[in-house]
Amino acid sequence: TVFDYPDGRLVIKHRGRALPYRTFDKVRQVDQAAIVENKRLGPVLAYIAEQQKLLDVSRSQKAPGRRGQGASLFKAG
């Protein structure tokens, strides 16, 4: 069962026990340290960083919000 608390926390429980989990964030940025440390990939990483500056880093607005999804999203079986 997924518990969605008003403060934004999510707790996933199975048979009364809270299950450990971590979120996976797909929106990432190039780290400046990675550009400096990697001499061969430096130009490529610099190009990617420049492209990321041009793009909007917000998440897709086409996907439904977490709270806007029905209870059947996490239903097993």
PDB file of N, CA, C, O and CB in Angstrom:
ATOM      1  N   THR A   1       0.846  -1.174   0.000  1.00  0.00           N
ATOM      2  CA  THR A   1       0.000   0.000   0.000  1.00  0.00           C
ATOM      3  C   THR A   1       0.889   1.235   0.000  1.00  0.00           C
ATOM      4  O   THR A   1       1.909   1.275   0.689  1.00  0.00           O
ATOM      5  CB  THR A   1      -0.961  -0.001   1.217  1.00  0.00           C
ATOM      6  N   VAL A   2       0.500   2.235  -0.772  1.00  0.00           N
ATOM      7  CA  VAL A   2       1.261   3.478  -0.840  1.00  0.00           C
ATOM      8  C   VAL A   2       0.535   4.530  -0.017  1.00  0.00           C
ATOM      9  O   VAL A   2      -0.651   4.783  -0.228  1.00  0.00           O
ATOM     10  CB  VAL A   2       1.449   3.952  -2.316  1.00  0.00           C
ATOM     11  N   PHE A   3       1.250   5.141   0.922  1.00  0.00           N
ATOM     12  CA  PHE A   3       0.716   6.216   1.748  1.00  0.00           C
ATOM     13  C   PHE A   3       1.334   7.519   1.268  1.00  0.00           C
ATOM     14  O   PHE A   3       2.554   7.680   1.270  1.00  0.00           O
ATOM     15  CB  PHE A   3       1.006   5.973   3.269  1.00  0.00           C
ATOM     16  N   ASP A   4       0.477   8.447   0.857  1.00  0.00           N
ATOM     17  CA  ASP A   4       0.907   9.750   0.347  1.00  0.00           C
ATOM     18  C   ASP A   4       0.506  10.795   1.379  1.00  0.00           C
ATOM     19  O   ASP A   4      -0.667  11.157   1.474  1.00  0.00           O
ATOM     20  CB  ASP A   4       0.275  10.064  -1.067  1.00  0.00           C
ATOM     21  N   TYR A   5       1.480  11.284   2.157  1.00  0.00           N
ATOM     22  CA  TYR A   5       1.203  12.222   3.235  1.00  0.00           C
ATOM     23  C   TYR A   5       1.165  13.658   2.724  1.00  0.00           C
ATOM     24  O   TYR A   5       1.807  13.970   1.721  1.00  0.00           O
ATOM     25  CB  TYR A   5       2.247  12.085   4.335  1.00  0.00           C
ATOM     26  N   PRO A   6       0.418  14.543   3.403  1.00  0.00           N
ATOM     27  CA  PRO A   6       0.300  15.945   2.966  1.00  0.00           C
ATOM     28  C   PRO A   6       1.632  16.689   2.903  1.00  0.00           C
ATOM     29  O   PRO A   6       1.762  17.644   2.138  1.00  0.00           O
ATOM     30  CB  PRO A   6      -0.624  16.683   3.892  1.00  0.00           C
ATOM     31  N   ASP A   7       2.616  16.273   3.688  1.00  0.00           N
ATOM     32  CA  ASP A   7       3.912  16.961   3.666  1.00  0.00           C
ATOM     33  C   ASP A   7       4.797  16.506   2.501  1.00  0.00           C
ATOM     34  O   ASP A   7       5.941  16.947   2.388  1.00  0.00           O
ATOM     35  CB  ASP A   7       4.642  16.729   4.983  1.00  0.00           C
ATOM     36  N   GLY A   8       4.278  15.627   1.634  1.00  0.00           N
ATOM     37  CA  GLY A   8       5.013  15.201   0.450  1.00  0.00           C
ATOM     38  C   GLY A   8       5.702  13.862   0.580  1.00  0.00           C
ATOM     39  O   GLY A   8       6.220  13.337  -0.406  1.00  0.00           O
ATOM     40  N   ARG A   9       5.719  13.297   1.777  1.00  0.00           N
ATOM     41  CA  ARG A   9       6.369  11.996   1.970  1.00  0.00           C
ATOM     42  C   ARG A   9       5.535  10.886   1.350  1.00  0.00           C
ATOM     43  O   ARG A   9       4.307  10.955   1.318  1.00  0.00           O
ATOM     44  CB  ARG A   9       6.594  11.715   3.468  1.00  0.00           C
ATOM     45  N   LEU A  10       6.217   9.872   0.863  1.00  0.00           N
ATOM     46  CA  LEU A  10       5.585   8.644   0.400  1.00  0.00           C
ATOM     47  C   LEU A  10       6.111   7.498   1.241  1.00  0.00           C
ATOM     48  O   LEU A  10       7.316   7.392   1.468  1.00  0.00           O
ATOM     49  CB  LEU A  10       5.852   8.399  -1.117  1.00  0.00           C
ATOM     50  N   VAL A  11       5.225   6.650   1.699  1.00  0.00           N
ATOM     51  CA  VAL A  11       5.620   5.454   2.442  1.00  0.00           C
ATOM     52  C   VAL A  11       4.954   4.269   1.755  1.00  0.00           C
ATOM     53  O   VAL A  11       3.741   4.258   1.547  1.00  0.00           O
ATOM     54  CB  VAL A  11       5.214   5.545   3.972  1.00  0.00           C
ATOM     55  N   ILE A  12       5.751   3.287   1.412  1.00  0.00           N
ATOM     56  CA  ILE A  12       5.243   2.078   0.770  1.00  0.00           C
ATOM     57  C   ILE A  12       5.317   0.958   1.793  1.00  0.00           C
ATOM     58  O   ILE A  12       6.387   0.651   2.318  1.00  0.00           O
ATOM     59  CB  ILE A  12       6.055   1.723  -0.532  1.00  0.00           C
ATOM     60  N   LYS A  13       4.170   0.352   2.070  1.00  0.00           N
ATOM     61  CA  LYS A  13       4.115  -0.714   3.076  1.00  0.00           C
ATOM     62  C   LYS A  13       3.578  -1.995   2.464  1.00  0.00           C
ATOM     63  O   LYS A  13       2.729  -1.979   1.572  1.00  0.00           O
ATOM     64  CB  LYS A  13       3.243  -0.292   4.270  1.00  0.00           C
ATOM     65  N   HIS A  14       4.100  -3.107   2.973  1.00  0.00           N
ATOM     66  CA  HIS A  14       3.617  -4.434   2.607  1.00  0.00           C
ATOM     67  C   HIS A  14       3.483  -5.237   3.891  1.00  0.00           C
ATOM     68  O   HIS A  14       4.450  -5.424   4.630  1.00  0.00           O
ATOM     69  CB  HIS A  14       4.579  -5.143   1.582  1.00  0.00           C
ATOM     70  N   ARG A  15       2.282  -5.702   4.139  1.00  0.00           N
ATOM     71  CA  ARG A  15       1.979  -6.453   5.362  1.00  0.00           C
ATOM     72  C   ARG A  15       2.386  -5.679   6.613  1.00  0.00           C
ATOM     73  O   ARG A  15       2.907  -6.257   7.567  1.00  0.00           O
ATOM     74  CB  ARG A  15       2.686  -7.810   5.338  1.00  0.00           C
ATOM     75  N   GLY A  16       2.149  -4.386   6.603  1.00  0.00           N
ATOM     76  CA  GLY A  16       2.412  -3.554   7.769  1.00  0.00           C
ATOM     77  C   GLY A  16       3.842  -3.067   7.922  1.00  0.00           C
ATOM     78  O   GLY A  16       4.126  -2.276   8.821  1.00  0.00           O
ATOM     79  N   ARG A  17       4.742  -3.518   7.071  1.00  0.00           N
ATOM     80  CA  ARG A  17       6.146  -3.095   7.170  1.00  0.00           C
ATOM     81  C   ARG A  17       6.462  -2.079   6.084  1.00  0.00           C
ATOM     82  O   ARG A  17       6.110  -2.267   4.919  1.00  0.00           O
ATOM     83  CB  ARG A  17       7.100  -4.312   7.060  1.00  0.00           C
ATOM     84  N   ALA A  18       7.121  -1.011   6.476  1.00  0.00           N
ATOM     85  CA  ALA A  18       7.537   0.002   5.507  1.00  0.00           C
ATOM     86  C   ALA A  18       8.692  -0.545   4.675  1.00  0.00           C
ATOM     87  O   ALA A  18       9.658  -1.076   5.221  1.00  0.00           O
ATOM     88  CB  ALA A  18       7.949   1.322   6.220  1.00  0.00           C
ATOM     89  N   LEU A  19       8.593  -0.416   3.371  1.00  0.00           N
ATOM     90  CA  LEU A  19       9.624  -0.910   2.465  1.00  0.00           C
ATOM     91  C   LEU A  19      10.577   0.222   2.095  1.00  0.00           C
ATOM     92  O   LEU A  19      10.138   1.339   1.821  1.00  0.00           O
ATOM     93  CB  LEU A  19       8.989  -1.522   1.196  1.00  0.00           C
ATOM     94  N   PRO A  20      11.872  -0.059   2.086  1.00  0.00           N
ATOM     95  CA  PRO A  20      12.821   0.980   1.676  1.00  0.00           C
ATOM     96  C   PRO A  20      12.738   1.189   0.160  1.00  0.00           C
ATOM     97  O   PRO A  20      12.529   0.245  -0.602  1.00  0.00           O
ATOM     98  CB  PRO A  20      14.273   0.598   2.097  1.00  0.00           C
ATOM     99  N   TYR A  21      12.903   2.425  -0.247  1.00  0.00           N
ATOM    100  CA  TYR A  21      12.918   2.744  -1.668  1.00  0.00           C
ATOM    101  C   TYR A  21      13.676   4.046  -1.860  1.00  0.00           C
ATOM    102  O   TYR A  21      13.942   4.769  -0.900  1.00  0.00           O
ATOM    103  CB  TYR A  21      11.474   2.847  -2.243  1.00  0.00           C
ATOM    104  N   ARG A  22      14.020   4.336  -3.097  1.00  0.00           N
ATOM    105  CA  ARG A  22      14.603   5.634  -3.416  1.00  0.00           C
ATOM    106  C   ARG A  22      14.055   6.064  -4.767  1.00  0.00           C
ATOM    107  O   ARG A  22      13.722   5.233  -5.612  1.00  0.00           O
ATOM    108  CB  ARG A  22      16.172   5.579  -3.427  1.00  0.00           C
ATOM    109  N   THR A  23      13.969   7.339  -4.952  1.00  0.00           N
ATOM    110  CA  THR A  23      13.424   7.860  -6.197  1.00  0.00           C
ATOM    111  C   THR A  23      14.533   7.986  -7.229  1.00  0.00           C
ATOM    112  O   THR A  23      15.697   8.204  -6.892  1.00  0.00           O
ATOM    113  CB  THR A  23      12.737   9.220  -5.969  1.00  0.00           C
ATOM    114  N   PHE A  24      14.158   7.848  -8.464  1.00  0.00           N
ATOM    115  CA  PHE A  24      15.088   7.981  -9.572  1.00  0.00           C
ATOM    116  C   PHE A  24      14.731   9.251 -10.316  1.00  0.00           C
ATOM    117  O   PHE A  24      13.624   9.376 -10.841  1.00  0.00           O
ATOM    118  CB  PHE A  24      15.047   6.737 -10.515  1.00  0.00           C
ATOM    119  N   ASP A  25      15.650  10.186 -10.366  1.00  0.00           N
ATOM    120  CA  ASP A  25      15.413  11.466 -11.017  1.00  0.00           C
ATOM    121  C   ASP A  25      16.036  11.440 -12.406  1.00  0.00           C
ATOM    122  O   ASP A  25      17.254  11.325 -12.542  1.00  0.00           O
ATOM    123  CB  ASP A  25      15.987  12.636 -10.175  1.00  0.00           C
ATOM    124  N   LYS A  26      15.205  11.547 -13.434  1.00  0.00           N
ATOM    125  CA  LYS A  26      15.701  11.479 -14.805  1.00  0.00           C
ATOM    126  C   LYS A  26      16.227  12.813 -15.313  1.00  0.00           C
ATOM    127  O   LYS A  26      16.961  12.846 -16.300  1.00  0.00           O
ATOM    128  CB  LYS A  26      14.612  10.992 -15.716  1.00  0.00           C
ATOM    129  N   VAL A  27      15.870  13.912 -14.661  1.00  0.00           N
ATOM    130  CA  VAL A  27      16.344  15.221 -15.100  1.00  0.00           C
ATOM    131  C   VAL A  27      17.697  15.465 -14.453  1.00  0.00           C
ATOM    132  O   VAL A  27      17.782  15.719 -13.251  1.00  0.00           O
ATOM    133  CB  VAL A  27      15.327  16.359 -14.736  1.00  0.00           C
ATOM    134  N   ARG A  28      18.752  15.388 -15.252  1.00  0.00           N
ATOM    135  CA  ARG A  28      20.105  15.547 -14.730  1.00  0.00           C
ATOM    136  C   ARG A  28      20.808  16.671 -15.457  1.00  0.00           C
ATOM    137  O   ARG A  28      20.428  17.049 -16.565  1.00  0.00           O
ATOM    138  CB  ARG A  28      20.902  14.243 -14.863  1.00  0.00           C
ATOM    139  N   GLN A  29      21.832  17.199 -14.825  1.00  0.00           N
ATOM    140  CA  GLN A  29      22.642  18.258 -15.401  1.00  0.00           C
ATOM    141  C   GLN A  29      24.100  17.797 -15.440  1.00  0.00           C
ATOM    142  O   GLN A  29      24.525  16.987 -14.616  1.00  0.00           O
ATOM    143  CB  GLN A  29      22.493  19.580 -14.592  1.00  0.00           C
ATOM    144  N   VAL A  30      24.851  18.315 -16.395  1.00  0.00           N
ATOM    145  CA  VAL A  30      26.277  18.007 -16.476  1.00  0.00           C
ATOM    146  C   VAL A  30      26.995  18.760 -15.369  1.00  0.00           C
ATOM    147  O   VAL A  30      26.783  19.957 -15.178  1.00  0.00           O
ATOM    148  CB  VAL A  30      26.863  18.379 -17.876  1.00  0.00           C
ATOM    149  N   ASP A  31      27.838  18.052 -14.649  1.00  0.00           N
ATOM    150  CA  ASP A  31      28.600  18.633 -13.546  1.00  0.00           C
ATOM    151  C   ASP A  31      29.891  19.244 -14.092  1.00  0.00           C
ATOM    152  O   ASP A  31      30.595  18.611 -14.880  1.00  0.00           O
ATOM    153  CB  ASP A  31      28.912  17.561 -12.459  1.00  0.00           C
ATOM    154  N   GLN A  32      30.199  20.464 -13.676  1.00  0.00           N
ATOM    155  CA  GLN A  32      31.413  21.136 -14.146  1.00  0.00           C
ATOM    156  C   GLN A  32      32.663  20.343 -13.763  1.00  0.00           C
ATOM    157  O   GLN A  32      33.636  20.333 -14.517  1.00  0.00           O
ATOM    158  CB  GLN A  32      31.495  22.559 -13.569  1.00  0.00           C
ATOM    159  N   ALA A  33      32.652  19.685 -12.615  1.00  0.00           N
ATOM    160  CA  ALA A  33      33.809  18.887 -12.192  1.00  0.00           C
ATOM    161  C   ALA A  33      34.067  17.741 -13.165  1.00  0.00           C
ATOM    162  O   ALA A  33      35.221  17.383 -13.401  1.00  0.00           O
ATOM    163  CB  ALA A  33      33.591  18.334 -10.773  1.00  0.00           C
ATOM    164  N   ALA A  34      33.018  17.165 -13.727  1.00  0.00           N
ATOM    165  CA  ALA A  34      33.188  16.080 -14.694  1.00  0.00           C
ATOM    166  C   ALA A  34      33.874  16.580 -15.955  1.00  0.00           C
ATOM    167  O   ALA A  34      34.648  15.847 -16.571  1.00  0.00           O
ATOM    168  CB  ALA A  34      31.835  15.455 -15.045  1.00  0.00           C
ATOM    169  N   ILE A  35      33.601  17.814 -16.342  1.00  0.00           N
ATOM    170  CA  ILE A  35      34.238  18.383 -17.531  1.00  0.00           C
ATOM    171  C   ILE A  35      35.727  18.585 -17.279  1.00  0.00           C
ATOM    172  O   ILE A  35      36.549  18.302 -18.150  1.00  0.00           O
ATOM    173  CB  ILE A  35      33.571  19.721 -17.924  1.00  0.00           C
ATOM    174  N   VAL A  36      36.075  19.070 -16.103  1.00  0.00           N
ATOM    175  CA  VAL A  36      37.468  19.354 -15.774  1.00  0.00           C
ATOM    176  C   VAL A  36      38.270  18.065 -15.617  1.00  0.00           C
ATOM    177  O   VAL A  36      39.410  17.991 -16.075  1.00  0.00           O
ATOM    178  CB  VAL A  36      37.552  20.185 -14.494  1.00  0.00           C
ATOM    179  N   GLU A  37      37.692  17.049 -14.975  1.00  0.00           N
ATOM    180  CA  GLU A  37      38.420  15.820 -14.669  1.00  0.00           C
ATOM    181  C   GLU A  37      38.630  14.926 -15.891  1.00  0.00           C
ATOM    182  O   GLU A  37      39.626  14.205 -15.955  1.00  0.00           O
ATOM    183  CB  GLU A  37      37.686  15.049 -13.607  1.00  0.00           C
ATOM    184  N   ASN A  38      37.727  14.958 -16.847  1.00  0.00           N
ATOM    185  CA  ASN A  38      37.819  14.062 -17.988  1.00  0.00           C
ATOM    186  C   ASN A  38      38.271  14.849 -19.215  1.00  0.00           C
ATOM    187  O   ASN A  38      37.475  15.553 -19.835  1.00  0.00           O
ATOM    188  CB  ASN A  38      36.461  13.362 -18.251  1.00  0.00           C
ATOM    189  N   LYS A  39      39.554  14.728 -19.563  1.00  0.00           N
ATOM    190  CA  LYS A  39      40.126  15.529 -20.647  1.00  0.00           C
ATOM    191  C   LYS A  39      39.601  15.118 -22.020  1.00  0.00           C
ATOM    192  O   LYS A  39      39.397  15.978 -22.877  1.00  0.00           O
ATOM    193  CB  LYS A  39      41.638  15.417 -20.628  1.00  0.00           C
ATOM    194  N   ARG A  40      39.380  13.846 -22.244  1.00  0.00           N
ATOM    195  CA  ARG A  40      38.924  13.395 -23.563  1.00  0.00           C
ATOM    196  C   ARG A  40      37.459  13.721 -23.803  1.00  0.00           C
ATOM    197  O   ARG A  40      37.074  14.072 -24.918  1.00  0.00           O
ATOM    198  CB  ARG A  40      39.144  11.900 -23.710  1.00  0.00           C
ATOM    199  N   LEU A  41      36.649  13.608 -22.775  1.00  0.00           N
ATOM    200  CA  LEU A  41      35.225  13.895 -22.929  1.00  0.00           C
ATOM    201  C   LEU A  41      34.891  15.353 -22.657  1.00  0.00           C
ATOM    202  O   LEU A  41      33.734  15.755 -22.783  1.00  0.00           O
ATOM    203  CB  LEU A  41      34.421  13.014 -22.009  1.00  0.00           C
ATOM    204  N   GLY A  42      35.880  16.147 -22.287  1.00  0.00           N
ATOM    205  CA  GLY A  42      35.647  17.549 -21.948  1.00  0.00           C
ATOM    206  C   GLY A  42      34.864  18.319 -22.990  1.00  0.00           C
ATOM    207  O   GLY A  42      33.871  18.959 -22.645  1.00  0.00           O
ATOM    208  N   PRO A  43      35.275  18.286 -24.276  1.00  0.00           N
ATOM    209  CA  PRO A  43      34.519  19.025 -25.294  1.00  0.00           C
ATOM    210  C   PRO A  43      33.080  18.526 -25.462  1.00  0.00           C
ATOM    211  O   PRO A  43      32.166  19.324 -25.670  1.00  0.00           O
ATOM    212  CB  PRO A  43      35.236  18.933 -26.622  1.00  0.00           C
ATOM    213  N   VAL A  44      32.883  17.216 -25.371  1.00  0.00           N
ATOM    214  CA  VAL A  44      31.536  16.654 -25.500  1.00  0.00           C
ATOM    215  C   VAL A  44      30.670  17.087 -24.323  1.00  0.00           C
ATOM    216  O   VAL A  44      29.527  17.505 -24.510  1.00  0.00           O
ATOM    217  CB  VAL A  44      31.591  15.113 -25.587  1.00  0.00           C
ATOM    218  N   LEU A  45      31.211  16.987 -23.113  1.00  0.00           N
ATOM    219  CA  LEU A  45      30.451  17.395 -21.934  1.00  0.00           C
ATOM    220  C   LEU A  45      30.168  18.893 -21.945  1.00  0.00           C
ATOM    221  O   LEU A  45      29.105  19.323 -21.496  1.00  0.00           O
ATOM    222  CB  LEU A  45      31.204  17.016 -20.663  1.00  0.00           C
ATOM    223  N   ALA A  46      31.097  19.686 -22.446  1.00  0.00           N
ATOM    224  CA  ALA A  46      30.867  21.125 -22.550  1.00  0.00           C
ATOM    225  C   ALA A  46      29.735  21.413 -23.531  1.00  0.00           C
ATOM    226  O   ALA A  46      28.909  22.292 -23.286  1.00  0.00           O
ATOM    227  CB  ALA A  46      32.154  21.850 -22.990  1.00  0.00           C
ATOM    228  N   TYR A  47      29.693  20.678 -24.636  1.00  0.00           N
ATOM    229  CA  TYR A  47      28.612  20.841 -25.611  1.00  0.00           C
ATOM    230  C   TYR A  47      27.264  20.474 -24.990  1.00  0.00           C
ATOM    231  O   TYR A  47      26.277  21.188 -25.171  1.00  0.00           O
ATOM    232  CB  TYR A  47      28.877  19.976 -26.860  1.00  0.00           C
ATOM    233  N   ILE A  48      27.225  19.360 -24.258  1.00  0.00           N
ATOM    234  CA  ILE A  48      25.985  18.930 -23.610  1.00  0.00           C
ATOM    235  C   ILE A  48      25.533  19.966 -22.592  1.00  0.00           C
ATOM    236  O   ILE A  48      24.344  20.273 -22.507  1.00  0.00           O
ATOM    237  CB  ILE A  48      26.170  17.561 -22.930  1.00  0.00           C
ATOM    238  N   ALA A  49      26.465  20.505 -21.821  1.00  0.00           N
ATOM    239  CA  ALA A  49      26.118  21.526 -20.834  1.00  0.00           C
ATOM    240  C   ALA A  49      25.538  22.756 -21.519  1.00  0.00           C
ATOM    241  O   ALA A  49      24.591  23.357 -21.010  1.00  0.00           O
ATOM    242  CB  ALA A  49      27.350  21.913 -20.001  1.00  0.00           C
ATOM    243  N   GLU A  50      26.089  23.134 -22.658  1.00  0.00           N
ATOM    244  CA  GLU A  50      25.575  24.292 -23.409  1.00  0.00           C
ATOM    245  C   GLU A  50      24.162  24.023 -23.921  1.00  0.00           C
ATOM    246  O   GLU A  50      23.300  24.900 -23.870  1.00  0.00           O
ATOM    247  CB  GLU A  50      26.509  24.629 -24.593  1.00  0.00           C
ATOM    248  N   GLN A  51      23.929  22.809 -24.412  1.00  0.00           N
ATOM    249  CA  GLN A  51      22.596  22.452 -24.895  1.00  0.00           C
ATOM    250  C   GLN A  51      21.577  22.441 -23.758  1.00  0.00           C
ATOM    251  O   GLN A  51      20.427  22.837 -23.951  1.00  0.00           O
ATOM    252  CB  GLN A  51      22.630  21.085 -25.582  1.00  0.00           C
ATOM    253  N   GLN A  52      21.993  21.988 -22.574  1.00  0.00           N
ATOM    254  CA  GLN A  52      21.089  21.968 -21.430  1.00  0.00           C
ATOM    255  C   GLN A  52      20.714  23.373 -20.998  1.00  0.00           C
ATOM    256  O   GLN A  52      19.609  23.589 -20.500  1.00  0.00           O
ATOM    257  CB  GLN A  52      21.719  21.219 -20.270  1.00  0.00           C
ATOM    258  N   LYS A  53      21.611  24.333 -21.178  1.00  0.00           N
ATOM    259  CA  LYS A  53      21.287  25.719 -20.849  1.00  0.00           C
ATOM    260  C   LYS A  53      20.208  26.259 -21.780  1.00  0.00           C
ATOM    261  O   LYS A  53      19.381  27.075 -21.371  1.00  0.00           O
ATOM    262  CB  LYS A  53      22.542  26.597 -20.928  1.00  0.00           C
ATOM    263  N   LEU A  54      20.215  25.803 -23.032  1.00  0.00           N
ATOM    264  CA  LEU A  54      19.239  26.266 -24.005  1.00  0.00           C
ATOM    265  C   LEU A  54      17.866  25.639 -23.795  1.00  0.00           C
ATOM    266  O   LEU A  54      16.847  26.257 -24.104  1.00  0.00           O
ATOM    267  CB  LEU A  54      19.724  25.969 -25.398  1.00  0.00           C
ATOM    268  N   LEU A  55      17.835  24.429 -23.277  1.00  0.00           N
ATOM    269  CA  LEU A  55      16.573  23.724 -23.079  1.00  0.00           C
ATOM    270  C   LEU A  55      15.954  24.074 -21.740  1.00  0.00           C
ATOM    271  O   LEU A  55      16.644  24.455 -20.795  1.00  0.00           O
ATOM    272  CB  LEU A  55      16.783  22.220 -23.179  1.00  0.00           C
ATOM    273  N   ASP A  56      14.655  23.939 -21.681  1.00  0.00           N
ATOM    274  CA  ASP A  56      13.953  24.126 -20.421  1.00  0.00           C
ATOM    275  C   ASP A  56      14.150  22.865 -19.587  1.00  0.00           C
ATOM    276  O   ASP A  56      13.919  21.763 -20.085  1.00  0.00           O
ATOM    277  CB  ASP A  56      12.430  24.428 -20.650  1.00  0.00           C
ATOM    278  N   VAL A  57      14.568  22.999 -18.342  1.00  0.00           N
ATOM    279  CA  VAL A  57      14.869  21.834 -17.509  1.00  0.00           C
ATOM    280  C   VAL A  57      13.657  21.357 -16.718  1.00  0.00           C
ATOM    281  O   VAL A  57      13.801  20.503 -15.842  1.00  0.00           O
ATOM    282  CB  VAL A  57      16.000  22.157 -16.558  1.00  0.00           C
ATOM    283  N   SER A  58      12.487  21.876 -16.997  1.00  0.00           N
ATOM    284  CA  SER A  58      11.302  21.431 -16.269  1.00  0.00           C
ATOM    285  C   SER A  58      10.864  20.064 -16.783  1.00  0.00           C
ATOM    286  O   SER A  58      11.210  19.653 -17.891  1.00  0.00           O
ATOM    287  CB  SER A  58      10.153  22.459 -16.409  1.00  0.00           C
ATOM    288  N   ARG A  59      10.120  19.398 -15.976  1.00  0.00           N
ATOM    289  CA  ARG A  59       9.627  18.075 -16.336  1.00  0.00           C
ATOM    290  C   ARG A  59       8.488  18.196 -17.343  1.00  0.00           C
ATOM    291  O   ARG A  59       7.879  19.255 -17.491  1.00  0.00           O
ATOM    292  CB  ARG A  59       9.161  17.309 -15.084  1.00  0.00           C
ATOM    293  N   SER A  60       8.221  17.121 -18.013  1.00  0.00           N
ATOM    294  CA  SER A  60       7.169  17.101 -19.017  1.00  0.00           C
ATOM    295  C   SER A  60       5.822  17.399 -18.377  1.00  0.00           C
ATOM    296  O   SER A  60       5.483  16.842 -17.333  1.00  0.00           O
ATOM    297  CB  SER A  60       7.131  15.747 -19.736  1.00  0.00           C
ATOM    298  N   GLN A  61       5.068  18.271 -19.002  1.00  0.00           N
ATOM    299  CA  GLN A  61       3.739  18.611 -18.503  1.00  0.00           C
ATOM    300  C   GLN A  61       2.679  17.662 -19.056  1.00  0.00           C
ATOM    301  O   GLN A  61       1.511  17.752 -18.678  1.00  0.00           O
ATOM    302  CB  GLN A  61       3.390  20.054 -18.866  1.00  0.00           C
ATOM    303  N   LYS A  62       3.073  16.756 -19.944  1.00  0.00           N
ATOM    304  CA  LYS A  62       2.134  15.812 -20.544  1.00  0.00           C
ATOM    305  C   LYS A  62       1.794  14.673 -19.594  1.00  0.00           C
ATOM    306  O   LYS A  62       0.701  14.110 -19.664  1.00  0.00           O
ATOM    307  CB  LYS A  62       2.705  15.254 -21.834  1.00  0.00           C
ATOM    308  N   ALA A  63       2.714  14.333 -18.714  1.00  0.00           N
ATOM    309  CA  ALA A  63       2.491  13.227 -17.784  1.00  0.00           C
ATOM    310  C   ALA A  63       1.592  13.696 -16.644  1.00  0.00           C
ATOM    311  O   ALA A  63       1.680  14.851 -16.227  1.00  0.00           O
ATOM    312  CB  ALA A  63       3.839  12.686 -17.232  1.00  0.00           C
ATOM    313  N   PRO A  64       0.732  12.823 -16.134  1.00  0.00           N
ATOM    314  CA  PRO A  64      -0.132  13.220 -15.021  1.00  0.00           C
ATOM    315  C   PRO A  64       0.669  13.424 -13.746  1.00  0.00           C
ATOM    316  O   PRO A  64       1.699  12.780 -13.545  1.00  0.00           O
ATOM    317  CB  PRO A  64      -1.219  12.173 -14.790  1.00  0.00           C
ATOM    318  N   GLY A  65       0.205  14.309 -12.896  1.00  0.00           N
ATOM    319  CA  GLY A  65       0.851  14.543 -11.609  1.00  0.00           C
ATOM    320  C   GLY A  65       0.661  13.349 -10.694  1.00  0.00           C
ATOM    321  O   GLY A  65      -0.257  12.551 -10.882  1.00  0.00           O
ATOM    322  N   ARG A  66       1.523  13.231  -9.712  1.00  0.00           N
ATOM    323  CA  ARG A  66       1.451  12.092  -8.799  1.00  0.00           C
ATOM    324  C   ARG A  66       0.112  12.063  -8.077  1.00  0.00           C
ATOM    325  O   ARG A  66      -0.495  11.000  -7.942  1.00  0.00           O
ATOM    326  CB  ARG A  66       2.597  12.142  -7.785  1.00  0.00           C
ATOM    327  N   ARG A  67      -0.350  13.208  -7.616  1.00  0.00           N
ATOM    328  CA  ARG A  67      -1.606  13.253  -6.871  1.00  0.00           C
ATOM    329  C   ARG A  67      -2.822  13.171  -7.781  1.00  0.00           C
ATOM    330  O   ARG A  67      -3.932  12.936  -7.303  1.00  0.00           O
ATOM    331  CB  ARG A  67      -1.675  14.516  -6.048  1.00  0.00           C
ATOM    332  N   GLY A  68      -2.637  13.359  -9.079  1.00  0.00           N
ATOM    333  CA  GLY A  68      -3.757  13.322 -10.001  1.00  0.00           C
ATOM    334  C   GLY A  68      -4.052  11.937 -10.538  1.00  0.00           C
ATOM    335  O   GLY A  68      -4.946  11.781 -11.369  1.00  0.00           O
ATOM    336  N   GLN A  69      -3.328  10.934 -10.089  1.00  0.00           N
ATOM    337  CA  GLN A  69      -3.524   9.582 -10.581  1.00  0.00           C
ATOM    338  C   GLN A  69      -4.467   8.831  -9.661  1.00  0.00           C
ATOM    339  O   GLN A  69      -4.532   9.082  -8.458  1.00  0.00           O
ATOM    340  CB  GLN A  69      -2.186   8.844 -10.702  1.00  0.00           C
ATOM    341  N   GLY A  70      -5.179   7.923 -10.251  1.00  0.00           N
ATOM    342  CA  GLY A  70      -6.152   7.152  -9.488  1.00  0.00           C
ATOM    343  C   GLY A  70      -5.510   6.181  -8.518  1.00  0.00           C
ATOM    344  O   GLY A  70      -4.307   5.925  -8.569  1.00  0.00           O
ATOM    345  N   ALA A  71      -6.335   5.646  -7.634  1.00  0.00           N
ATOM    346  CA  ALA A  71      -5.846   4.701  -6.632  1.00  0.00           C
ATOM    347  C   ALA A  71      -5.393   3.393  -7.269  1.00  0.00           C
ATOM    348  O   ALA A  71      -4.643   2.634  -6.655  1.00  0.00           O
ATOM    349  CB  ALA A  71      -6.929   4.425  -5.596  1.00  0.00           C
ATOM    350  N   SER A  72      -5.839   3.122  -8.497  1.00  0.00           N
ATOM    351  CA  SER A  72      -5.481   1.865  -9.149  1.00  0.00           C
ATOM    352  C   SER A  72      -4.038   1.847  -9.640  1.00  0.00           C
ATOM    353  O   SER A  72      -3.555   0.803 -10.079  1.00  0.00           O
ATOM    354  CB  SER A  72      -6.409   1.605 -10.307  1.00  0.00           C
ATOM    355  N   LEU A  73      -3.337   2.986  -9.574  1.00  0.00           N
ATOM    356  CA  LEU A  73      -1.963   3.043 -10.058  1.00  0.00           C
ATOM    357  C   LEU A  73      -1.063   2.059  -9.324  1.00  0.00           C
ATOM    358  O   LEU A  73      -0.239   1.392  -9.949  1.00  0.00           O
ATOM    359  CB  LEU A  73      -1.415   4.448  -9.913  1.00  0.00           C
ATOM    360  N   PHE A  74      -1.209   1.961  -8.017  1.00  0.00           N
ATOM    361  CA  PHE A  74      -0.342   1.103  -7.218  1.00  0.00           C
ATOM    362  C   PHE A  74      -1.040  -0.180  -6.777  1.00  0.00           C
ATOM    363  O   PHE A  74      -0.522  -0.903  -5.926  1.00  0.00           O
ATOM    364  CB  PHE A  74       0.150   1.856  -6.005  1.00  0.00           C
ATOM    365  N   LYS A  75      -2.166  -0.459  -7.327  1.00  0.00           N
ATOM    366  CA  LYS A  75      -2.924  -1.635  -6.926  1.00  0.00           C
ATOM    367  C   LYS A  75      -2.281  -2.896  -7.503  1.00  0.00           C
ATOM    368  O   LYS A  75      -1.998  -2.958  -8.700  1.00  0.00           O
ATOM    369  CB  LYS A  75      -4.393  -1.517  -7.384  1.00  0.00           C
ATOM    370  N   ALA A  76      -2.056  -3.873  -6.676  1.00  0.00           N
ATOM    371  CA  ALA A  76      -1.451  -5.133  -7.115  1.00  0.00           C
ATOM    372  C   ALA A  76      -2.547  -6.109  -7.503  1.00  0.00           C
ATOM    373  O   ALA A  76      -3.616  -6.148  -6.895  1.00  0.00           O
ATOM    374  CB  ALA A  76      -0.551  -5.738  -6.005  1.00  0.00           C
ATOM    375  N   GLY A  77      -2.253  -6.902  -8.538  1.00  0.00           N
ATOM    376  CA  GLY A  77      -3.164  -7.963  -8.899  1.00  0.00           C
ATOM    377  C   GLY A  77      -4.133  -7.669  -9.918  1.00  0.00           C
ATOM    378  O   GLY A  77      -4.938  -8.530 -10.272  1.00  0.00           O
TER     379      GLY A  77
END
